[in-house]
Each structure stands twice: as C-alpha cells, then as structure tokens.
Amino acid sequence: KKLFTELEGQQFNPEPQHVNFGEYAKEWMKKVIPAFESPTKRNDYKSALNSRVLPYFRRMSFYQITSVELQDFAASMKKKSGKDKGEPLSRQRIQNIVIPLRAIWEDAADQHRWNLRNPFETLNKHLPSKPRKRSGKVFRFDEWHRFIACAPVFFRPHLEFMIMTGLSAREVAGLKKEDVSEKAITLNRSIVLGEE
C-alpha cells in the first residue's frame, strides 16, 4: 500500500492499527523530549514513559488505545514502594503520567491524519476522586506573635520575616542584598536539579 501510494505521488499515512505505539514512542522521545527547555519536564516525561506508559502500551497499536483501555491502564497503576505499596496512585499522579501518553497519541494522530475519537476525553470521569481538603484553621495575627515569642531571641527576626513574607527557609537563605529594597523583595533565581 505504501509503495503504490508513493508511486502515485501521494503521501502514505498508515492506519492506526498498523502503527506500533512502542516504536513510535521511542522515536518521539528522541525527537521531542530533548527540545524541552526545562530539565525537570524532560525528566518527568522520561520517567513517566519509561516506568509506566511503555511497559503497558509498548506492544499495542494506536488502534488498540481506546478509552476503555485507558481506564484499565489508570486502574492498574499502583504505588511501587513505601508503606502504601500496592495502593492506587492518586488522581493527580495518574493525570501527570497520562500527559506524555496523550502528547504522543495526539502527535501520531496529527502526523498520520487519523480521524479517530480521542480516547482521553472521558478518562477523568474514571479516575479516583480528589481527596477533600480539610478547611484547617489558621493562626491569627496575635497567635503568631505568641508563637514568635516562644522562639529563641536571636531567631525571632528571621522567623518573623518568613511568616510575614511566606518565604521558606531555603528561599530566605538564597536572598542577596540586591534582592531586598524598601518597597519590594525580588526573587529571580531558581535552582534546577541536574540531569542524569
């Protein structure tokens, strides 16, 4: 089919049942992931694809990736270690793992001009529900003052600065004199963990 299509001067677009997800994903990863500016995003995509997505979908064709298959995939994802080993992953974690899977599926569908129903449309309805957040009580201003009064004297200005600005100890430690003025505190530095 490819030979005759090319002989006719047309572009050959294989059908989804003839394109293997694993092979396409490997090429996609070589081409697309290095182009991401963020090392964190590159690491997140590689981790999700290598640890969860490829082991599950490697041998499937794109035609086999249906909404029902995605529901089975989401239901199969469990924590691999720790005290909660074997427990289902959280909704947010599953969504983060599905992001690169969806990107590959959409790029393949676009590249080969497939007119398929998007299997990701209904996935969110089948993910674990979001845990309800407790409406925790917050410290009042006078309670913060009592809290600060219990801290060692030498640490109080530092603690008060953290409380009033919302900065963490690491962020405060990274401040330089030129970052602080009478009108504003400017945080314009970030440290990204190195790549493998």
CORURJO-V972587 format. One record per residue. N is the residue number from 1. RES is the residue in one small letter. PSI is psi in degrees with one decimal (999 if undefined). Layout:
BEGIN
N:RES:PSI
N:RES:PSI
END
This chain:
BEGIN
1:k:-42.7
2:k:-45.0
3:l:-50.4
4:f:-33.7
5:t:-43.8
6:e:-35.4
7:l:-31.0
8:e:0.3
9:g:19.3
10:q:161.5
11:q:130.1
12:f:126.1
13:n:106.8
14:p:151.9
15:e:155.2
16:p:-27.6
17:q:-11.4
18:h:6.0
19:v:118.3
20:n:130.4
21:f:-46.2
22:g:-44.8
23:e:-44.2
24:y:-42.6
25:a:-39.4
26:k:-44.2
27:e:-40.4
28:w:-44.1
29:m:-39.5
30:k:-35.3
31:k:-43.9
32:v:-46.6
33:i:-42.6
34:p:-19.5
35:a:-12.6
36:f:134.1
37:e:-35.5
38:s:121.4
39:p:-33.2
40:t:-43.5
41:k:-42.1
42:r:-46.4
43:n:-41.6
44:d:-44.7
45:y:-47.7
46:k:-43.7
47:s:-48.7
48:a:-43.1
49:l:-45.9
50:n:-35.2
51:s:-27.9
52:r:-50.6
53:v:-54.3
54:l:-42.4
55:p:-31.2
56:y:-44.5
57:f:-3.7
58:r:-44.4
59:r:-0.3
60:m:154.7
61:s:164.6
62:f:-28.4
63:y:-29.9
64:q:-10.9
65:i:91.3
66:t:173.3
67:s:-34.2
68:v:-40.3
69:e:-38.0
70:l:-36.7
71:q:-42.1
72:d:-41.0
73:f:-48.3
74:a:-41.3
75:a:-25.9
76:s:-15.7
77:m:117.1
78:k:159.4
79:k:136.2
80:k:-15.6
81:s:176.6
82:g:-176.2
83:k:-23.8
84:d:20.9
85:k:132.6
86:g:-12.7
87:e:150.9
88:p:148.4
89:l:158.5
90:s:160.5
91:r:-46.2
92:q:-41.9
93:r:-42.4
94:i:-43.8
95:q:-39.6
96:n:-35.1
97:i:-34.0
98:v:-23.0
99:i:-54.2
100:p:-31.6
101:l:-45.9
102:r:-39.4
103:a:-42.5
104:i:-45.4
105:w:-45.7
106:e:-39.2
107:d:-41.2
108:a:-44.4
109:a:-38.5
110:d:-45.3
111:q:-42.3
112:h:3.9
113:r:44.7
114:w:140.7
115:n:71.9
116:l:153.1
117:r:134.0
118:n:115.3
119:p:-10.2
120:f:-11.1
121:e:-39.0
122:t:4.1
123:l:-41.3
124:n:-28.7
125:k:-20.4
126:h:5.0
127:l:159.4
128:p:146.6
129:s:154.5
130:k:137.1
131:p:141.3
132:r:134.5
133:k:135.2
134:r:138.3
135:s:89.2
136:g:152.1
137:k:145.9
138:v:158.3
139:f:137.1
140:r:166.1
141:f:-43.5
142:d:-29.8
143:e:-36.5
144:w:-40.7
145:h:-41.1
146:r:-38.3
147:f:-47.2
148:i:-36.2
149:a:-23.2
150:c:-12.3
151:a:154.6
152:p:143.7
153:v:-44.2
154:f:-20.6
155:f:-11.2
156:r:-44.9
157:p:-39.5
158:h:-46.6
159:l:-43.5
160:e:-40.9
161:f:-43.5
162:m:-43.5
163:i:-44.1
164:m:-27.8
165:t:-21.8
166:g:7.7
167:l:149.5
168:s:167.8
169:a:-38.1
170:r:-39.3
171:e:-41.2
172:v:-42.0
173:a:-26.9
174:g:-5.6
175:l:146.2
176:k:161.6
177:k:-40.3
178:e:-11.3
179:d:-18.4
180:v:125.7
181:s:179.1
182:e:-27.5
183:k:-26.4
184:a:159.9
185:i:123.1
186:t:119.9
187:l:110.9
188:n:21.7
189:r:147.4
190:s:148.1
191:i:123.7
192:v:132.9
193:l:142.0
194:g:159.9
195:e:166.9
196:e:999
END
